[in-house]
Amino acid sequence: MNIADNKNNCFLTIVFTDSYQQRLARVCKTISFFILCLLPAAGLCVENNLKPRYISLAPSTTEILFALGLDNEIVGVSSYCNYPLQAADKTRVGDFSHPNLEIISALKPDYIFCTGLEQAPAIERLKALGFRVYCADPANMEQLLTTIRDISFITKKERSGEELTGNIRAAVAAVAVEASAVPVTERVRVFLEIWHEPLMTAGRGSFVDELVGLAGGVNVAHNIPRPYCNFSAEKVVALDPDCIILTYMDNENALKLLGTRFGWREIKAVKNKRVFNDINPDLLLRPGPRVAEGVRELYKRMYCVRQNGG
């Protein structure tokens, strides 16, 4: 590098040699190369820090996701997802049986959670479109706890999943301990009315049948080999249950409604006014994190009313 003194302009003029300019050019190229290499990597880091996006097409899996603390990660739910209240703030992606594939695609979910049976055709379409889908269809308590653990693993909420399943186990066990104090000969015999037109009940293998047993009751339709089926009104009269629980919340007085059925006035449950339709059906028919509440409510209707002189 040569330095010339320009006295007329009173400043120094720096003249670079060719060798210096070549070295400077090489340095600039090296810097440019590293910038081009690092920018995509930086962008990848930002992308990896984005929250995952989940869609739930079933009320039960929606409750599980919220119970695991994934409120911010849930971007869409079905129109039937009504709990917790925060579910109302999520984008609706169609009803239970007919999810809107266009809306789902636009939400770009990382995982979609749903259930079986009615949703089977929709599940196949979603998988064909390349979406990752988890199907939850627990038929009993142990399968429900396994489902919760599976979802917690997928969503990287294993610790929350263990805590949630532990709390459910403890709450159900607490009711079971109370129920175990009732002698077997005094266990309440229950008829579960799933629907009235046509008359339907729950048999062996249904989720709610197990809940009745955990609460210390005996489902009079337990020996039916199908989980849910139509049932004869005359058969209910013959079985003569001690308690009748309607798993739908009808505005009409339940005792009055059942008393109008032929022969039902002679049923013990009707005569002793032990007919109930005030339990939230979601606690009994929805295999989710509130299942222990359902067991507790069943126990209260079967035993606490009698203990209180009701």
Contacts in CASP RR format, 6 or more apart in sequence:
PFRMAT RR
TARGET T0000
AUTHOR 0000-0000-0000
METHOD contacts of the structure
MODEL  1
MNIADNKNNCFLTIVFTDSYQQRLARVCKTISFFILCLLPAAGLCVENNL
KPRYISLAPSTTEILFALGLDNEIVGVSSYCNYPLQAADKTRVGDFSHPN
LEIISALKPDYIFCTGLEQAPAIERLKALGFRVYCADPANMEQLLTTIRD
ISFITKKERSGEELTGNIRAAVAAVAVEASAVPVTERVRVFLEIWHEPLM
TAGRGSFVDELVGLAGGVNVAHNIPRPYCNFSAEKVVALDPDCIILTYMD
NENALKLLGTRFGWREIKAVKNKRVFNDINPDLLLRPGPRVAEGVRELYK
RMYCVRQNGG
1 14 0 8 1.000
1 15 0 8 1.000
1 16 0 8 1.000
1 17 0 8 1.000
1 20 0 8 1.000
2 15 0 8 1.000
2 17 0 8 1.000
3 12 0 8 1.000
3 13 0 8 1.000
3 14 0 8 1.000
3 15 0 8 1.000
4 12 0 8 1.000
4 13 0 8 1.000
4 15 0 8 1.000
5 12 0 8 1.000
6 12 0 8 1.000
6 13 0 8 1.000
16 24 0 8 1.000
51 72 0 8 1.000
51 73 0 8 1.000
52 73 0 8 1.000
52 110 0 8 1.000
52 111 0 8 1.000
52 155 0 8 1.000
53 73 0 8 1.000
53 75 0 8 1.000
53 107 0 8 1.000
53 108 0 8 1.000
53 109 0 8 1.000
53 110 0 8 1.000
54 65 0 8 1.000
54 70 0 8 1.000
54 73 0 8 1.000
54 74 0 8 1.000
54 75 0 8 1.000
54 76 0 8 1.000
54 109 0 8 1.000
54 110 0 8 1.000
54 111 0 8 1.000
54 112 0 8 1.000
54 113 0 8 1.000
54 155 0 8 1.000
55 74 0 8 1.000
55 75 0 8 1.000
55 76 0 8 1.000
55 77 0 8 1.000
55 93 0 8 1.000
55 104 0 8 1.000
55 107 0 8 1.000
55 109 0 8 1.000
55 111 0 8 1.000
55 112 0 8 1.000
55 113 0 8 1.000
56 62 0 8 1.000
56 65 0 8 1.000
56 74 0 8 1.000
56 76 0 8 1.000
56 77 0 8 1.000
56 78 0 8 1.000
56 81 0 8 1.000
56 112 0 8 1.000
56 113 0 8 1.000
56 114 0 8 1.000
57 77 0 8 1.000
57 78 0 8 1.000
57 93 0 8 1.000
57 96 0 8 1.000
57 99 0 8 1.000
57 112 0 8 1.000
57 113 0 8 1.000
57 114 0 8 1.000
57 115 0 8 1.000
57 119 0 8 1.000
57 122 0 8 1.000
58 78 0 8 1.000
58 80 0 8 1.000
58 81 0 8 1.000
58 96 0 8 1.000
58 113 0 8 1.000
58 114 0 8 1.000
58 115 0 8 1.000
58 119 0 8 1.000
58 136 0 8 1.000
59 78 0 8 1.000
59 80 0 8 1.000
59 81 0 8 1.000
59 82 0 8 1.000
59 83 0 8 1.000
59 282 0 8 1.000
59 286 0 8 1.000
60 115 0 8 1.000
60 136 0 8 1.000
60 286 0 8 1.000
60 287 0 8 1.000
60 288 0 8 1.000
61 113 0 8 1.000
61 114 0 8 1.000
61 115 0 8 1.000
61 134 0 8 1.000
61 136 0 8 1.000
61 151 0 8 1.000
62 74 0 8 1.000
62 77 0 8 1.000
62 78 0 8 1.000
62 81 0 8 1.000
62 83 0 8 1.000
62 87 0 8 1.000
62 113 0 8 1.000
63 83 0 8 1.000
63 84 0 8 1.000
63 286 0 8 1.000
63 288 0 8 1.000
63 289 0 8 1.000
63 290 0 8 1.000
64 113 0 8 1.000
64 136 0 8 1.000
64 147 0 8 1.000
64 148 0 8 1.000
64 151 0 8 1.000
64 288 0 8 1.000
64 289 0 8 1.000
65 73 0 8 1.000
65 74 0 8 1.000
65 113 0 8 1.000
65 151 0 8 1.000
65 155 0 8 1.000
66 74 0 8 1.000
66 84 0 8 1.000
66 86 0 8 1.000
66 87 0 8 1.000
67 148 0 8 1.000
67 160 0 8 1.000
67 164 0 8 1.000
67 288 0 8 1.000
67 289 0 8 1.000
68 148 0 8 1.000
68 151 0 8 1.000
68 152 0 8 1.000
68 155 0 8 1.000
68 157 0 8 1.000
68 160 0 8 1.000
68 161 0 8 1.000
68 164 0 8 1.000
69 157 0 8 1.000
69 160 0 8 1.000
70 155 0 8 1.000
70 157 0 8 1.000
71 86 0 8 1.000
73 155 0 8 1.000
74 87 0 8 1.000
74 90 0 8 1.000
75 90 0 8 1.000
75 91 0 8 1.000
75 107 0 8 1.000
75 109 0 8 1.000
76 90 0 8 1.000
76 91 0 8 1.000
76 92 0 8 1.000
76 93 0 8 1.000
76 107 0 8 1.000
76 109 0 8 1.000
77 87 0 8 1.000
77 90 0 8 1.000
77 91 0 8 1.000
77 92 0 8 1.000
77 93 0 8 1.000
78 92 0 8 1.000
78 93 0 8 1.000
78 94 0 8 1.000
78 95 0 8 1.000
78 96 0 8 1.000
78 99 0 8 1.000
79 92 0 8 1.000
79 94 0 8 1.000
79 95 0 8 1.000
79 96 0 8 1.000
80 95 0 8 1.000
80 96 0 8 1.000
81 87 0 8 1.000
81 90 0 8 1.000
82 88 0 8 1.000
82 282 0 8 1.000
83 282 0 8 1.000
83 290 0 8 1.000
91 103 0 8 1.000
91 107 0 8 1.000
92 103 0 8 1.000
93 99 0 8 1.000
93 100 0 8 1.000
93 103 0 8 1.000
93 104 0 8 1.000
93 107 0 8 1.000
94 100 0 8 1.000
94 103 0 8 1.000
96 118 0 8 1.000
96 119 0 8 1.000
97 118 0 8 1.000
97 119 0 8 1.000
97 122 0 8 1.000
98 122 0 8 1.000
99 119 0 8 1.000
99 122 0 8 1.000
99 126 0 8 1.000
101 125 0 8 1.000
101 126 0 8 1.000
101 129 0 8 1.000
104 112 0 8 1.000
104 126 0 8 1.000
104 131 0 8 1.000
105 129 0 8 1.000
109 131 0 8 1.000
110 132 0 8 1.000
111 132 0 8 1.000
111 133 0 8 1.000
111 134 0 8 1.000
111 154 0 8 1.000
111 155 0 8 1.000
112 126 0 8 1.000
112 131 0 8 1.000
112 132 0 8 1.000
112 133 0 8 1.000
112 134 0 8 1.000
113 133 0 8 1.000
113 134 0 8 1.000
113 136 0 8 1.000
113 151 0 8 1.000
114 122 0 8 1.000
114 123 0 8 1.000
114 133 0 8 1.000
114 134 0 8 1.000
114 135 0 8 1.000
114 136 0 8 1.000
115 135 0 8 1.000
115 136 0 8 1.000
115 137 0 8 1.000
116 123 0 8 1.000
116 135 0 8 1.000
116 136 0 8 1.000
116 137 0 8 1.000
117 137 0 8 1.000
119 135 0 8 1.000
123 133 0 8 1.000
123 135 0 8 1.000
126 133 0 8 1.000
127 133 0 8 1.000
134 150 0 8 1.000
134 151 0 8 1.000
134 154 0 8 1.000
136 147 0 8 1.000
136 150 0 8 1.000
136 151 0 8 1.000
136 287 0 8 1.000
138 144 0 8 1.000
138 146 0 8 1.000
138 147 0 8 1.000
138 207 0 8 1.000
138 287 0 8 1.000
139 205 0 8 1.000
139 206 0 8 1.000
139 207 0 8 1.000
139 227 0 8 1.000
140 205 0 8 1.000
140 207 0 8 1.000
140 210 0 8 1.000
141 172 0 8 1.000
141 210 0 8 1.000
141 214 0 8 1.000
141 291 0 8 1.000
143 287 0 8 1.000
144 168 0 8 1.000
144 207 0 8 1.000
144 287 0 8 1.000
144 288 0 8 1.000
144 291 0 8 1.000
145 165 0 8 1.000
145 168 0 8 1.000
145 169 0 8 1.000
147 287 0 8 1.000
148 161 0 8 1.000
148 164 0 8 1.000
148 165 0 8 1.000
148 168 0 8 1.000
148 288 0 8 1.000
148 289 0 8 1.000
149 158 0 8 1.000
149 161 0 8 1.000
149 162 0 8 1.000
149 165 0 8 1.000
151 157 0 8 1.000
152 158 0 8 1.000
152 160 0 8 1.000
152 161 0 8 1.000
152 162 0 8 1.000
152 164 0 8 1.000
164 289 0 8 1.000
167 292 0 8 1.000
168 289 0 8 1.000
168 291 0 8 1.000
168 292 0 8 1.000
171 292 0 8 1.000
171 293 0 8 1.000
171 295 0 8 1.000
171 296 0 8 1.000
172 214 0 8 1.000
172 291 0 8 1.000
172 292 0 8 1.000
172 295 0 8 1.000
175 214 0 8 1.000
175 215 0 8 1.000
175 292 0 8 1.000
175 295 0 8 1.000
175 296 0 8 1.000
175 299 0 8 1.000
176 214 0 8 1.000
176 215 0 8 1.000
176 216 0 8 1.000
176 295 0 8 1.000
178 299 0 8 1.000
179 213 0 8 1.000
179 214 0 8 1.000
179 215 0 8 1.000
179 216 0 8 1.000
179 217 0 8 1.000
179 299 0 8 1.000
179 303 0 8 1.000
180 216 0 8 1.000
182 216 0 8 1.000
182 303 0 8 1.000
187 216 0 8 1.000
187 217 0 8 1.000
187 218 0 8 1.000
188 216 0 8 1.000
188 217 0 8 1.000
188 218 0 8 1.000
188 242 0 8 1.000
188 243 0 8 1.000
188 302 0 8 1.000
188 303 0 8 1.000
189 217 0 8 1.000
189 218 0 8 1.000
189 220 0 8 1.000
189 239 0 8 1.000
189 240 0 8 1.000
189 241 0 8 1.000
189 242 0 8 1.000
189 243 0 8 1.000
190 212 0 8 1.000
190 217 0 8 1.000
190 218 0 8 1.000
190 219 0 8 1.000
190 220 0 8 1.000
190 241 0 8 1.000
190 242 0 8 1.000
190 243 0 8 1.000
190 244 0 8 1.000
190 245 0 8 1.000
190 298 0 8 1.000
190 302 0 8 1.000
191 201 0 8 1.000
191 219 0 8 1.000
191 220 0 8 1.000
191 221 0 8 1.000
191 236 0 8 1.000
191 239 0 8 1.000
191 241 0 8 1.000
191 243 0 8 1.000
191 244 0 8 1.000
191 245 0 8 1.000
191 269 0 8 1.000
192 201 0 8 1.000
192 202 0 8 1.000
192 208 0 8 1.000
192 209 0 8 1.000
192 212 0 8 1.000
192 219 0 8 1.000
192 221 0 8 1.000
192 245 0 8 1.000
192 247 0 8 1.000
193 199 0 8 1.000
193 200 0 8 1.000
193 201 0 8 1.000
193 244 0 8 1.000
193 245 0 8 1.000
193 246 0 8 1.000
193 247 0 8 1.000
193 248 0 8 1.000
194 200 0 8 1.000
194 201 0 8 1.000
194 202 0 8 1.000
194 228 0 8 1.000
194 247 0 8 1.000
194 248 0 8 1.000
194 285 0 8 1.000
195 248 0 8 1.000
196 246 0 8 1.000
196 248 0 8 1.000
196 250 0 8 1.000
196 257 0 8 1.000
198 230 0 8 1.000
199 230 0 8 1.000
199 231 0 8 1.000
199 232 0 8 1.000
199 233 0 8 1.000
199 236 0 8 1.000
200 228 0 8 1.000
200 229 0 8 1.000
200 230 0 8 1.000
200 231 0 8 1.000
201 221 0 8 1.000
201 224 0 8 1.000
201 228 0 8 1.000
201 229 0 8 1.000
201 231 0 8 1.000
202 208 0 8 1.000
202 209 0 8 1.000
202 219 0 8 1.000
202 221 0 8 1.000
202 227 0 8 1.000
202 228 0 8 1.000
202 247 0 8 1.000
203 209 0 8 1.000
203 219 0 8 1.000
203 221 0 8 1.000
203 222 0 8 1.000
203 223 0 8 1.000
203 224 0 8 1.000
203 225 0 8 1.000
203 226 0 8 1.000
203 227 0 8 1.000
203 228 0 8 1.000
203 229 0 8 1.000
204 222 0 8 1.000
204 223 0 8 1.000
204 224 0 8 1.000
204 225 0 8 1.000
204 226 0 8 1.000
204 227 0 8 1.000
205 227 0 8 1.000
206 227 0 8 1.000
206 228 0 8 1.000
207 227 0 8 1.000
207 285 0 8 1.000
207 287 0 8 1.000
208 247 0 8 1.000
208 284 0 8 1.000
208 285 0 8 1.000
209 219 0 8 1.000
209 221 0 8 1.000
209 222 0 8 1.000
209 227 0 8 1.000
211 284 0 8 1.000
211 291 0 8 1.000
211 294 0 8 1.000
211 295 0 8 1.000
211 298 0 8 1.000
212 218 0 8 1.000
212 219 0 8 1.000
212 298 0 8 1.000
213 219 0 8 1.000
214 295 0 8 1.000
215 294 0 8 1.000
215 295 0 8 1.000
215 296 0 8 1.000
215 298 0 8 1.000
215 299 0 8 1.000
215 302 0 8 1.000
216 299 0 8 1.000
216 302 0 8 1.000
216 303 0 8 1.000
217 298 0 8 1.000
217 302 0 8 1.000
220 236 0 8 1.000
220 239 0 8 1.000
220 241 0 8 1.000
221 231 0 8 1.000
221 239 0 8 1.000
224 231 0 8 1.000
233 261 0 8 1.000
233 262 0 8 1.000
233 264 0 8 1.000
236 264 0 8 1.000
236 267 0 8 1.000
237 263 0 8 1.000
237 264 0 8 1.000
237 266 0 8 1.000
237 267 0 8 1.000
240 266 0 8 1.000
240 267 0 8 1.000
240 268 0 8 1.000
241 267 0 8 1.000
241 268 0 8 1.000
241 269 0 8 1.000
242 268 0 8 1.000
242 269 0 8 1.000
242 272 0 8 1.000
242 274 0 8 1.000
243 269 0 8 1.000
243 274 0 8 1.000
243 275 0 8 1.000
243 276 0 8 1.000
243 301 0 8 1.000
243 302 0 8 1.000
244 254 0 8 1.000
244 258 0 8 1.000
244 267 0 8 1.000
244 269 0 8 1.000
244 270 0 8 1.000
244 274 0 8 1.000
244 275 0 8 1.000
244 276 0 8 1.000
245 275 0 8 1.000
245 276 0 8 1.000
245 277 0 8 1.000
245 279 0 8 1.000
245 298 0 8 1.000
245 301 0 8 1.000
246 254 0 8 1.000
246 275 0 8 1.000
246 276 0 8 1.000
246 277 0 8 1.000
247 279 0 8 1.000
247 281 0 8 1.000
247 284 0 8 1.000
247 285 0 8 1.000
248 277 0 8 1.000
248 281 0 8 1.000
249 277 0 8 1.000
249 278 0 8 1.000
249 279 0 8 1.000
249 280 0 8 1.000
249 281 0 8 1.000
250 257 0 8 1.000
250 277 0 8 1.000
254 275 0 8 1.000
254 276 0 8 1.000
254 277 0 8 1.000
255 270 0 8 1.000
255 273 0 8 1.000
255 275 0 8 1.000
258 264 0 8 1.000
258 267 0 8 1.000
258 270 0 8 1.000
258 275 0 8 1.000
259 265 0 8 1.000
259 270 0 8 1.000
264 270 0 8 1.000
265 271 0 8 1.000
268 274 0 8 1.000
269 275 0 8 1.000
273 310 0 8 1.000
274 301 0 8 1.000
274 305 0 8 1.000
274 306 0 8 1.000
276 301 0 8 1.000
279 294 0 8 1.000
279 297 0 8 1.000
279 298 0 8 1.000
279 301 0 8 1.000
280 297 0 8 1.000
282 290 0 8 1.000
283 290 0 8 1.000
283 291 0 8 1.000
283 293 0 8 1.000
283 294 0 8 1.000
283 297 0 8 1.000
284 294 0 8 1.000
284 297 0 8 1.000
284 298 0 8 1.000
END
